[in-house]
Amino acid sequence: MSLIFCSRTDDPEEWRAAFAGHLPDLEFRVWPDVGAEEDVEIALVWDPMEQQLLRFPNLKLIASLGAGVDHLLAATTLPEGVPMTRFVDDNLTQGMREWVLLYTLYCHRRVPEYLAYQRAQDWHRLAAPFSYERRVGMMGLGVLGAASAKPLQDIGFEVIGWSRHEKDLPGVKSYAGAAALDEFLAASDILVCLLPLTPATEGIIDQRLLGALPQGACLINGARGGLVVEADLIAALESGRLSHAVLDVTRKEPLPVDDPLWRAPNITITPHVASITNAQSGARLVAENIRRVRAGEVPHHIVDPEAGY
């Protein structure tokens, strides 16, 4: 059995070594050196493959290298009947949990303003509410959203959530569907977005949505850049409608040096590092699904192409 690895951002040798510890009989190939196409049964991919996956007549599993698959679904022709899986990994979850907690506190304790005062050599104190006086709205209550809500609750924040369908999470008031969105937004002092990017959520964070938040709210997006209408976000920051925005993701990545987001006021940008796939734990997950495929069993964490996740 052969696996083809396709990612411009991940080190193939790191992944080759990781798989050797789990499936020593697996032949590990790196795109574009595919070898005999009929031997390839597993595709481990991050970069969109257009129609390239159709080259492999015996493909049995397509494994995404990330928790999201929107970029693959948008630009990759999937062979009919071949399951695609995504990563649901404790390390990915922990990374997002840490990132959300860090930047929620960063906004809550007004760190951006203190950094500006430091640069101006100005010893200046700012009032800040207690955590229990501030509500964090979590858009997206899947694996990452649910995990990120708990540490926020543990330090006193009231956490509310919005998703396509109502969820039952301890201590989290759940809002569901388009009809409940405005009520949810009006109650969100800090809005954290962890939604999947689908045709239904593309550009959801736009002028209308931002205008439904409380004056001076903060936005934290750790999901996908395509969820945000960036011109509308910049306008909300320039007008003071938002007090701060934190973006780990943008529509264009890497963000071009001339992009206006770099010059927007009151914005913090991190380079898509909130939650990074780990080769050791990732290879273990893919290896388990390969074993399941070999045994004729259904792999874990199959993607529904219609839903987009």
N, C-alpha and C positions, 0 to 999 in steps of 0.2 A: 504494500500500500504506500502511495506517495502523497505528500502534502505540498501544495504550492503556496508560498508566502508572498504577499504583495502589500508592502507599506514603504513609503519613502521616508517616514519619520521614525520608524522603529528599527532597532539593530537586529538584523536577521541572525547574526551569530549568537546573540544573547538568547533568542528564541530557539535556535537549533540546539544549544546546550541544554536549555530547559526541557525540551521534548525528549532529549536523549535519556533523561532521568525518569521519564514516565513511559515512553514507548520506544525502546531502543531499536525495534524492528522497523520503525517508520522512516521512510526516505524523505528527507527534508530538502525541497527545492526552492529556489528564490527567483521570483519573476525578474527578467523575462526568460531565464534559462529553465524552460518548462520540461525539457526532455521529451520522452514519449508521452504524448497527450493522453493516450488511452490508459496509462498507469495512474494518472492523477485522480484520486477519489475524494480528497479534502482540499478545500480552498480556505486559507486563513487570510482575510483581506481587511484593509483599511481604505486604500485608494479605490475610487470607483473604477470598475472594470469594463464599462461600456458593454460590448458584446463578447468580451474575451472568455467569459466563463462558459459560453456555448461551445468552446473548442474541446472541452473535456467530456467525452461521451459517457464516461463511467463515474461522473461526479456524484457523490452521495451526501455531502454536507458542505455548506458554506458557513463559515464562522466569522462573524464580525470581530474586529480587534477592539471594539469599544462598546459602551453601553447603548449608544445610539446607532441607528442604521439609516437615518434619513438620507444621508449623502449617497449611500449605496443604492437605495431604492430609487432615488431620483435619476441616477445616471448609469445604472447597471441593468442589463437585461438578464433576468434570472432564468436558468433552465427550469422548465416545467417539472414540478414534482420533487425538486431538490429542496430540503428544508434549509432555512437560514436561521442561525442562532445569534444571540447577542450576549455580551458579558454581563453577568450578575455576580459580582465578585466582592467578597468582604473587604478587600483592600481598596477597590474602587469606591465602595460605599463609605469606608472610613475616611478616605481622602475628601469626598464631598462633604461629609459631616463636619470635618475640621474646617474646610474652606468657608462653608456657610456660617458656622459659629464665629469664625475669625472676622468675617466682613460684616456680619450683623452687629457684633460688638464694636467694630471699627466705626460704623455709622452711628450706632447708639451713643457711644462715648465721644463722638464728635472729633475723632482723630484727624480727619482731613483739615479741620480748622486749626487744630493745635499745630499741625505740621506747617501750615502757612504762618502762624504766629511765630513759630521757631525760626523760620527763614527770615522773618522780619525782626528777629531779636526782640520780640514783644512778649513780656511775661503777662499773660492774659488768661483769666479763668472764665469758663463758660458753664452755665447751668445745664444740667442734664437730668431727665426724669429717671426714676428707678425703673428697672427692667419690668417690674410687674405693672407699671403704668403705660407700657408700650406694647402694641399688638404687632405681631409678625404674621403677615399673610403669606402662606406657602402655596404658590401656583404649581400644582402637580404633586400628587400624593402617592406616587409609585414607590418603588424600593428606595430610591435616593431621597425623595421628599419625606417619606415616613421616617427614615433614619435620621434625617437632618432636623426634624421637628423635636425629637426627644431631648437632645442636649440644650436646645433653646428653652424648653419647658423646665429643665432641671435648674437653670439659673434664674428662673422667675418670669420669663416672657410668656404672655398669653399668645398661643399659636392658633391660628385659624387656617383652614385649607380650602382650596377650590380645585375641582377636577371635573372631568366629563361625567363621571358617575359618583354618587355619594359614597364616601369612605367612612369606615368606623375605626378611628384611632383614639386611644385613651387620651382624654383631655383636650382633643382637637375638635372644635366646631367645624363641621363639614358643610361646604356650599357646593352645589353641583349644577352644571349646565349653564347655558347662556342666560337664563332668566335670573339666576342668583349672582351673576358676576358683579354687577354694580354694587349690590349690597356688601359683598365680600371686599371689593376694592375700597369702598368708603370706610371700612373698618381696619384697613391695613396701613399702619404707620411706616412699616418697612416691608416692602414687597420683595419676596424671594421667588424667582422663577426657575423651576426645574421641570418644565413641561417638555414632552417630546416634540420634535418638529415634524408636523404632518401638514397636509393641505388645509386642514381645519384650523391649525394654530399659526401658520405662516403669517407674519406681520401682526400678530394679535396685540403686541405692545405698541400701540399707535397713539395718536393725539387724543382720541376719544378715551382710551383706557387710562392714559396718564392723567387726563383731566378728571377722572372719577376718583383718583386717590386724594387723600387729605392734603391740603396745602403744606408744602415742605416735606413731603414723604421722601423716602429713599427707595431706590430700585437696585436689586442685586440679581444679576442674570448669570447663572452658572450652567445654562442648558445649551442653547444653540443661538447663534447670531441671527439666523433667519426669523426668529420670533419677534425681533425688534425692528420697527421702522426708524432707522437711525436718525434721519432728519427730524422726525418728531421728537425723539429723545433729546437731541441737541437743543431744539427750540424750548423744550420744557426746562432744561438746565439753564439756558440763557435768560429765560423769563423769571427764574426763581420758583417755578411751579414745583420742581423737585429740588431738594437741598443737596442731594448727591446721588450718583449712580456708580455702581461697580460692575464692570463687564469682564468676564473671563473668556467670552466668546464674541466674535464679530462676524459680519457677513463675509468679509474677505479676510482670510488668514494665510500668512501673516498680514497684519494690518499695514497697508501701504504708508510710507512716510508722509505722504501728502494728504492722507485721509483727515477730514475735519474732526473726527472723533478725538484725535490727538490734541487738538486745540480747544475742545469744548471745556467750559468751566465746570469745576466741581465733579470731576470724573476720575475714577481709578480704573486702570486697565491691567489685567494680568493675561499672559499669553497662553490661554487654554491649558492651564495647569491645575485646575481645581481637583481633578480626579484623573490620575494617569494609570493606564494599564501596566501591570507588573508581569514580566515574562514568566517568572516562576509560578505564580498563582494562576496566571492566564493559561499557561500550558497545561497545568493540572486540570482546569475546567474543560479545555478542548479535548484533552486526552480521555476524560471520562465520557464525553459525548461521542468520541470516536469508538470507544469500547461499546457504547450503547448501539451505535449504528452497525458495528460488526455483529452484534448479537441480535439484530433485527428489532431493537427497541427504539422508542421515540426519544430523541435527544432532549436535554433540558433547555428551557428558555428559547423556544421557537418563536420567531417573529411572525406576526400576522401582517402580510404586506398591505392588506386593505386598511388596517388601523394605523400602520406606519411604525409599529413598535411591538 
